[in-house]
């Protein structure tokens, strides 16, 4: 068991590092393509930082354990809206916006994270549900791309730097594919050995690992004053996780909810976090360091509840 756990952690580290490589390279690529901060954050960087979840999701669906992806996606959204943005703000300082139009336009997308929860009330994410999620993602993607206020200046790079980052992006994608392929296998092995459902493995371990690219990117963005880029990534990752990724997984292999109680717990926390996050971001003060501690605390409470619900682990 210890060897399997060591291999699992090693694969998770490779997944994280390759995710960070993809994130950094895609930032440069978006600069070359002359996309504004928010558009780049939502359209390119958010999708790039969601690639680990996508690869894990598709792989788990092909392997016949789509519930691993469901746990990963729901867990990642909880992590992103609490631990990730909370840590980024604690390190870099507060995030607030004066533009009321911008505040209004970023409210609805976060609630799209609850769409798969509503579709799964019957205990199943079917292929029809998956198709609905994909359509919602495409429609919102096009709406974001066409928004004129997303046009902001970005530091441009030359063709040589663009090609260099394109190569790094390709290498990172290959590493992601390989590490995710075997990560799913070892997640199944570990779940079997310690008697924990793969859904929980997805919620706790894999969701944390696949969310680290967002942590790196959002922290760096806030430290450099690019708050639109950071929130664009957070919003885009949340939407992509809940629509594109779960939609693709459900189309490949319908997801049966393994334990409805655990599903309810993570869904309730997701609703709480989305509501609190929207209230904070729409407030005049925004997300301060003190409020970031609140988000961080909510994640700790969530983790404690999930761990307490675990069956006795066999070592």
Secondary structure as a PSIPRED ss2 file (coil, helix, strand):
# PSIPRED VFORMAT (PSIPRED V4.0)

   1 X C   1.000  0.000  0.000
   2 X H   0.000  1.000  0.000
   3 X H   0.000  1.000  0.000
   4 X H   0.000  1.000  0.000
   5 X H   0.000  1.000  0.000
   6 X H   0.000  1.000  0.000
   7 X H   0.000  1.000  0.000
   8 X H   0.000  1.000  0.000
   9 X H   0.000  1.000  0.000
  10 X H   0.000  1.000  0.000
  11 X H   0.000  1.000  0.000
  12 X H   0.000  1.000  0.000
  13 X H   0.000  1.000  0.000
  14 X H   0.000  1.000  0.000
  15 X H   0.000  1.000  0.000
  16 X H   0.000  1.000  0.000
  17 X H   0.000  1.000  0.000
  18 X H   0.000  1.000  0.000
  19 X H   0.000  1.000  0.000
  20 X H   0.000  1.000  0.000
  21 X H   0.000  1.000  0.000
  22 X H   0.000  1.000  0.000
  23 X H   0.000  1.000  0.000
  24 X H   0.000  1.000  0.000
  25 X H   0.000  1.000  0.000
  26 X H   0.000  1.000  0.000
  27 X H   0.000  1.000  0.000
  28 X H   0.000  1.000  0.000
  29 X H   0.000  1.000  0.000
  30 X H   0.000  1.000  0.000
  31 X H   0.000  1.000  0.000
  32 X H   0.000  1.000  0.000
  33 X C   1.000  0.000  0.000
  34 X C   1.000  0.000  0.000
  35 X C   1.000  0.000  0.000
  36 X C   1.000  0.000  0.000
  37 X H   0.000  1.000  0.000
  38 X H   0.000  1.000  0.000
  39 X H   0.000  1.000  0.000
  40 X H   0.000  1.000  0.000
  41 X H   0.000  1.000  0.000
  42 X H   0.000  1.000  0.000
  43 X H   0.000  1.000  0.000
  44 X H   0.000  1.000  0.000
  45 X H   0.000  1.000  0.000
  46 X H   0.000  1.000  0.000
  47 X H   0.000  1.000  0.000
  48 X H   0.000  1.000  0.000
  49 X H   0.000  1.000  0.000
  50 X C   1.000  0.000  0.000
  51 X H   0.000  1.000  0.000
  52 X H   0.000  1.000  0.000
  53 X H   0.000  1.000  0.000
  54 X H   0.000  1.000  0.000
  55 X H   0.000  1.000  0.000
  56 X H   0.000  1.000  0.000
  57 X H   0.000  1.000  0.000
  58 X H   0.000  1.000  0.000
  59 X H   0.000  1.000  0.000
  60 X H   0.000  1.000  0.000
  61 X H   0.000  1.000  0.000
  62 X H   0.000  1.000  0.000
  63 X C   1.000  0.000  0.000
  64 X C   1.000  0.000  0.000
  65 X C   1.000  0.000  0.000
  66 X H   0.000  1.000  0.000
  67 X H   0.000  1.000  0.000
  68 X H   0.000  1.000  0.000
  69 X H   0.000  1.000  0.000
  70 X H   0.000  1.000  0.000
  71 X H   0.000  1.000  0.000
  72 X H   0.000  1.000  0.000
  73 X H   0.000  1.000  0.000
  74 X H   0.000  1.000  0.000
  75 X H   0.000  1.000  0.000
  76 X H   0.000  1.000  0.000
  77 X H   0.000  1.000  0.000
  78 X H   0.000  1.000  0.000
  79 X H   0.000  1.000  0.000
  80 X H   0.000  1.000  0.000
  81 X H   0.000  1.000  0.000
  82 X H   0.000  1.000  0.000
  83 X H   0.000  1.000  0.000
  84 X H   0.000  1.000  0.000
  85 X H   0.000  1.000  0.000
  86 X H   0.000  1.000  0.000
  87 X H   0.000  1.000  0.000
  88 X H   0.000  1.000  0.000
  89 X H   0.000  1.000  0.000
  90 X H   0.000  1.000  0.000
  91 X H   0.000  1.000  0.000
  92 X H   0.000  1.000  0.000
  93 X C   1.000  0.000  0.000
  94 X C   1.000  0.000  0.000
  95 X E   0.000  0.000  1.000
  96 X C   1.000  0.000  0.000
  97 X C   1.000  0.000  0.000
  98 X C   1.000  0.000  0.000
  99 X C   1.000  0.000  0.000
 100 X H   0.000  1.000  0.000
 101 X H   0.000  1.000  0.000
 102 X H   0.000  1.000  0.000
 103 X H   0.000  1.000  0.000
 104 X H   0.000  1.000  0.000
 105 X H   0.000  1.000  0.000
 106 X C   1.000  0.000  0.000
 107 X H   0.000  1.000  0.000
 108 X H   0.000  1.000  0.000
 109 X H   0.000  1.000  0.000
 110 X H   0.000  1.000  0.000
 111 X H   0.000  1.000  0.000
 112 X H   0.000  1.000  0.000
 113 X H   0.000  1.000  0.000
 114 X H   0.000  1.000  0.000
 115 X H   0.000  1.000  0.000
 116 X H   0.000  1.000  0.000
 117 X H   0.000  1.000  0.000
 118 X H   0.000  1.000  0.000
 119 X H   0.000  1.000  0.000
 120 X C   1.000  0.000  0.000
 121 X C   1.000  0.000  0.000
 122 X C   1.000  0.000  0.000
 123 X C   1.000  0.000  0.000
 124 X E   0.000  0.000  1.000
 125 X E   0.000  0.000  1.000
 126 X C   1.000  0.000  0.000
 127 X H   0.000  1.000  0.000
 128 X H   0.000  1.000  0.000
 129 X H   0.000  1.000  0.000
 130 X H   0.000  1.000  0.000
 131 X H   0.000  1.000  0.000
 132 X H   0.000  1.000  0.000
 133 X H   0.000  1.000  0.000
 134 X H   0.000  1.000  0.000
 135 X H   0.000  1.000  0.000
 136 X H   0.000  1.000  0.000
 137 X H   0.000  1.000  0.000
 138 X H   0.000  1.000  0.000
 139 X H   0.000  1.000  0.000
 140 X H   0.000  1.000  0.000
 141 X H   0.000  1.000  0.000
 142 X H   0.000  1.000  0.000
 143 X H   0.000  1.000  0.000
 144 X H   0.000  1.000  0.000
 145 X H   0.000  1.000  0.000
 146 X C   1.000  0.000  0.000
 147 X C   1.000  0.000  0.000
 148 X H   0.000  1.000  0.000
 149 X H   0.000  1.000  0.000
 150 X H   0.000  1.000  0.000
 151 X C   1.000  0.000  0.000
 152 X C   1.000  0.000  0.000
 153 X C   1.000  0.000  0.000
 154 X C   1.000  0.000  0.000
 155 X C   1.000  0.000  0.000
 156 X C   1.000  0.000  0.000
 157 X C   1.000  0.000  0.000
 158 X C   1.000  0.000  0.000
 159 X H   0.000  1.000  0.000
 160 X H   0.000  1.000  0.000
 161 X H   0.000  1.000  0.000
 162 X H   0.000  1.000  0.000
 163 X H   0.000  1.000  0.000
 164 X H   0.000  1.000  0.000
 165 X H   0.000  1.000  0.000
 166 X H   0.000  1.000  0.000
 167 X H   0.000  1.000  0.000
 168 X H   0.000  1.000  0.000
 169 X H   0.000  1.000  0.000
 170 X H   0.000  1.000  0.000
 171 X H   0.000  1.000  0.000
 172 X H   0.000  1.000  0.000
 173 X H   0.000  1.000  0.000
 174 X H   0.000  1.000  0.000
 175 X H   0.000  1.000  0.000
 176 X H   0.000  1.000  0.000
 177 X H   0.000  1.000  0.000
 178 X H   0.000  1.000  0.000
 179 X H   0.000  1.000  0.000
 180 X H   0.000  1.000  0.000
 181 X H   0.000  1.000  0.000
 182 X H   0.000  1.000  0.000
 183 X H   0.000  1.000  0.000
 184 X H   0.000  1.000  0.000
 185 X H   0.000  1.000  0.000
 186 X H   0.000  1.000  0.000
 187 X H   0.000  1.000  0.000
 188 X H   0.000  1.000  0.000
 189 X H   0.000  1.000  0.000
 190 X H   0.000  1.000  0.000
 191 X H   0.000  1.000  0.000
 192 X H   0.000  1.000  0.000
 193 X H   0.000  1.000  0.000
 194 X H   0.000  1.000  0.000
 195 X C   1.000  0.000  0.000
 196 X C   1.000  0.000  0.000
 197 X C   1.000  0.000  0.000
 198 X H   0.000  1.000  0.000
 199 X H   0.000  1.000  0.000
 200 X H   0.000  1.000  0.000
 201 X H   0.000  1.000  0.000
 202 X H   0.000  1.000  0.000
 203 X H   0.000  1.000  0.000
 204 X H   0.000  1.000  0.000
 205 X H   0.000  1.000  0.000
 206 X H   0.000  1.000  0.000
 207 X H   0.000  1.000  0.000
 208 X H   0.000  1.000  0.000
 209 X H   0.000  1.000  0.000
 210 X H   0.000  1.000  0.000
 211 X H   0.000  1.000  0.000
 212 X H   0.000  1.000  0.000
 213 X H   0.000  1.000  0.000
 214 X H   0.000  1.000  0.000
 215 X H   0.000  1.000  0.000
 216 X H   0.000  1.000  0.000
 217 X H   0.000  1.000  0.000
 218 X H   0.000  1.000  0.000
 219 X H   0.000  1.000  0.000
 220 X H   0.000  1.000  0.000
 221 X H   0.000  1.000  0.000
 222 X H   0.000  1.000  0.000
 223 X H   0.000  1.000  0.000
 224 X C   1.000  0.000  0.000
 225 X C   1.000  0.000  0.000
 226 X C   1.000  0.000  0.000
 227 X H   0.000  1.000  0.000
 228 X H   0.000  1.000  0.000
 229 X H   0.000  1.000  0.000
 230 X H   0.000  1.000  0.000
 231 X H   0.000  1.000  0.000
 232 X H   0.000  1.000  0.000
 233 X H   0.000  1.000  0.000
 234 X H   0.000  1.000  0.000
 235 X H   0.000  1.000  0.000
 236 X H   0.000  1.000  0.000
 237 X H   0.000  1.000  0.000
 238 X H   0.000  1.000  0.000
 239 X H   0.000  1.000  0.000
 240 X H   0.000  1.000  0.000
 241 X H   0.000  1.000  0.000
 242 X H   0.000  1.000  0.000
 243 X H   0.000  1.000  0.000
 244 X H   0.000  1.000  0.000
 245 X H   0.000  1.000  0.000
 246 X H   0.000  1.000  0.000
 247 X H   0.000  1.000  0.000
 248 X H   0.000  1.000  0.000
 249 X H   0.000  1.000  0.000
 250 X H   0.000  1.000  0.000
 251 X H   0.000  1.000  0.000
 252 X H   0.000  1.000  0.000
 253 X C   1.000  0.000  0.000
 254 X C   1.000  0.000  0.000
 255 X E   0.000  0.000  1.000
 256 X E   0.000  0.000  1.000
 257 X C   1.000  0.000  0.000
 258 X C   1.000  0.000  0.000
 259 X C   1.000  0.000  0.000
 260 X H   0.000  1.000  0.000
 261 X H   0.000  1.000  0.000
 262 X H   0.000  1.000  0.000
 263 X H   0.000  1.000  0.000
 264 X H   0.000  1.000  0.000
 265 X H   0.000  1.000  0.000
 266 X H   0.000  1.000  0.000
 267 X H   0.000  1.000  0.000
 268 X H   0.000  1.000  0.000
 269 X H   0.000  1.000  0.000
 270 X H   0.000  1.000  0.000
 271 X H   0.000  1.000  0.000
 272 X H   0.000  1.000  0.000
 273 X H   0.000  1.000  0.000
 274 X H   0.000  1.000  0.000
 275 X H   0.000  1.000  0.000
 276 X H   0.000  1.000  0.000
 277 X H   0.000  1.000  0.000
 278 X H   0.000  1.000  0.000
 279 X H   0.000  1.000  0.000
 280 X H   0.000  1.000  0.000
 281 X H   0.000  1.000  0.000
 282 X H   0.000  1.000  0.000
 283 X C   1.000  0.000  0.000
 284 X C   1.000  0.000  0.000
 285 X C   1.000  0.000  0.000
 286 X C   1.000  0.000  0.000
 287 X E   0.000  0.000  1.000
 288 X C   1.000  0.000  0.000
 289 X H   0.000  1.000  0.000
 290 X H   0.000  1.000  0.000
 291 X H   0.000  1.000  0.000
 292 X H   0.000  1.000  0.000
 293 X H   0.000  1.000  0.000
 294 X H   0.000  1.000  0.000
 295 X H   0.000  1.000  0.000
 296 X H   0.000  1.000  0.000
 297 X H   0.000  1.000  0.000
 298 X H   0.000  1.000  0.000
 299 X H   0.000  1.000  0.000
 300 X H   0.000  1.000  0.000
 301 X H   0.000  1.000  0.000
 302 X H   0.000  1.000  0.000
 303 X H   0.000  1.000  0.000
 304 X H   0.000  1.000  0.000
 305 X H   0.000  1.000  0.000
 306 X H   0.000  1.000  0.000
 307 X H   0.000  1.000  0.000
 308 X H   0.000  1.000  0.000
 309 X C   1.000  0.000  0.000
 310 X C   1.000  0.000  0.000
 311 X C   1.000  0.000  0.000
 312 X C   1.000  0.000  0.000
 313 X C   1.000  0.000  0.000
 314 X C   1.000  0.000  0.000
 315 X C   1.000  0.000  0.000
